[in-house]
Amino acid sequence: MGIIIRFFQVVFLLASLGLSSAALAQNSDQTGLDYTLWEATATRADDAIAAGRASDVALENLRSQLVAWRDGFTAAQDQNAPQIDSLRAQIAALGPVPEDGLEAEEIAARRQQLNDRLAATRAPVQTAEAARSRADALIDQIDSIILTRSTDELLSLGPTPVNPALWGGALNDLIESGTSVVHEFTNAWESPVQQAETKASFLPVSVLTVLGLVLLLRGRRWSERLALWLQSHNQIAWRWLLGFVVSLGQVALPVFGLSALVVAIYLTGLVGLAGDTILQVIPGAGMIFFAASWVGVRVFPRKAGDLNYLNLSAQQRTEGRLYAASLGLLIALTTVLVALADFENWPAETRVVLIFPMLLLVALMVSRIGQLLVAHYKNEMKDLDEGIPNYRCRMLRLMGRAAMFVAIGGGILAAIGYFQAGSQLVFPAAGTLGLLGFVLILQRLISEIWVLLSGRGEEARDTLVPVLAGFLLTLGAMPLLALIWGMRPATLSEYWATFLQGVPLGETRISPTVFISLAVIFSIGYMLTKLMQGALRNTILPKTNLDAGGQNAIVSGTGYIGIFLAALIAITGAGIDLSALAIVAGALSVGIGFGLQNIVSNFVSGIILLIERPIAEGDWIEVSGQSGTVKSISVRSTRIQTFDRADVIVPNADLISGVVMNMTKGNLTGRIIVPVGVAYGSDTRKIEGILREIAEAHPLVVMNPPPGVIFKGFGADSMDFEIRAILRDINFGLGVRSEMNHQIAERFALEGIEIPFAQRDIWLRNPEALNGSAGQGEQQTAPVATAADDIDRDLIDTADEADSGGDAR
């Protein structure tokens, strides 16, 4: 209950601060701030701080007033900003005062007049600045006092709850408090007037009682059964979402029933002060219990077929639901007990003794849930063949171990006598586990909504949008987590105000408002740039005589210029002054230039490529030993797709500074060469005619200039010819060459023309040494080397060289 109260406190505080600031700002605009009233408030704050006897509640109220005043002073500081800027600009236009002090009378009088007006205009601003500084100092002093008190209370050693001497007195106090509640009812019933009023309200009391009991006893079960029925068939998104909405009735229906019972009790008119104290907290306590049970059912589902948040067995999930419900019940009972203790003003001994059993049981439940988180990690390890679980799994194990450690430590501290410290460990740990479960449920909810909206099926759960949503949910849960662990709502609102105020950058402040303005303006500019690119690419440029490369260059250049202008307009529109960064940017530019010279070189080369267009998309080029088709040209690099369908990323600097062969620059025509060899003794004129007929007959060969046949010369094994032909589209050069070779082979076979292949004769010296024909045991005399031997050796060397290079027959 304390967690919920803190949450609503911070919401109310932020709203009240906003209203107060708006009221003060409006008052400042119309009649000016009442500095007399401010002086009285500041003096009262000084007296309270000096005395140090005010309660925390009084100090918090005083602090909220000071914050409202400070917001008004902040608004007053910017009240005359346009006039001040205008006067300063006029003074600067007059130029500096001469060193000798001699200045024209008109200029001097004008300068003095402007300075007087500037001083008068700045007076309210300076007064507001001084008052704001004083308000800041007072707020800091109040925060320091409250923090010191909280620390002293947290570290103070009090009565130990395990002392048996305190148990009897605590039990008597509890019995007396319960008896007082009963006496209030009985005393009120003894009054005849009250009896008449109670009997008169019998019908509404009966209806509310029956309705409350039905909702309380059966509403949760009805909602759970309906949700399970909706999700029993399959896990498609809309069924899960509908079941989720229905499952909220597990909290809403019993809470409504409990509220109806409370209203029925109030209608009897028999409620006294003690009973009113208990009845006021019962709906909130009931909401804690039913919400904890609902979270337990969602995080630890009954059916194994559901998409589980944790990798647990059926028995472990049953234990999880039990622990979650027990945790909610214990916290709800503690909330009622604390409210009764505050009303009855129990002594510290009674509070410690009566709340300590609840604390121990809460610590036990927290520890058991922590063990389930560790069990989830162990189950994940068993299911993995190799490697380690993901980051989420490791974080859950860490949280489980932390929960066990905090639960044990808090219980020990409370038993020793540091009851406040123990409570600040155990109960926030329980709230943290509940918040963690709620965040997991919301993440799943967003995932299912995205699955339904995207229409991509189950795979949409693992896309970027649900992951980012989960990250934002985690960030959004941080303030609630801070409240759970004891941060004051005022401190949280102070951090929020500082965040909204932003950080100084030059003459401006970078705040969330500035950042949002920057993002919105840049997004609009970016979308307009994309629309203009689309219009140029699809509507305007196709109607011009520009080639595809020129059109692509214009579209790309428009995109770069548009993004640059969008960024410039966004920075200017958001009011960001980057002049203060000019010196820093100048100092860093040298180092950045050296460190990023390759990137800058590629960037400039990309711009040159887009302007000069030595290559364009679709060109067949060869660069750095890579040959392929240009697919895209960006500012930093160019993507080439080879004929093996592999993408090669070439830095733009290589295309500018290196040698590039563009096969299709300007047009697609290109020449191919088809080499042909024929046997010696063939009719060369006939060969030339056949080859010319084959070249001229191909449909891709142009006739102007006509294809030529070259008798290249006499080779070692053949007479060599070449077909040289110009093709309409050089991209088909390989296919044309292959087709011509087929036709040449067919025509040569019909005409009886032989295509030779290399032949070699091998001479062996002393062949008898190879086949072992020499007699065994006979002395072989070494032959005498002659000139003929040298000639044979040369023949063998020549044959060896021919064998190493090709087929030797």
Salt bridges, closest charged atoms under 4 A:
GLU39 OE1 - ARG134 NH1 3.05
ASP46 OD2 - ARG134 NH2 2.96
ASP56 OD1 - ARG149 NH1 2.85
GLU60 OE2 - ARG488 NE 2.73
GLU103 OE2 - ARG111 NH2 2.66
ASP136 OD1 - ARG70 NH1 2.99
ASP136 OD2 - ARG132 NH1 2.73
ASP143 OD1 - ARG63 NE 2.64
ASP143 OD1 - ARG488 NH2 3.19
GLU224 OE2 - ARG302 NE 2.28
GLU319 OE1 - ARG368 NH2 3.75
ASP342 OD1 - ARG351 NH2 2.77
GLU448 OE2 - ARG444 NE 2.72
GLU448 OE2 - ARG461 NE 2.59
GLU458 OE1 - ARG461 NH1 1.76
GLU494 OE1 - ARG63 NH2 3.07
GLU494 OE2 - ARG70 NH1 2.73
ASP547 OD1 - ARG613 NH1 3.07
ASP647 OD2 - ARG639 NH1 3.28
GLU688 OE1 - ARG685 NH1 3.69
GLU688 OE2 - ARG692 NH2 2.99
GLU693 OE1 - ARG747 NH1 3.23
ASP717 OD1 - ARG760 NH1 3.56
GLU722 OE2 - LYS712 NZ 3.15
GLU722 OE1 - ARG724 NH2 2.82
GLU751 OE1 - LYS686 NZ 2.90
ASP790 OD1 - ARG793 NH1 2.95
ASP807 OD2 - ARG809 NH1 2.20
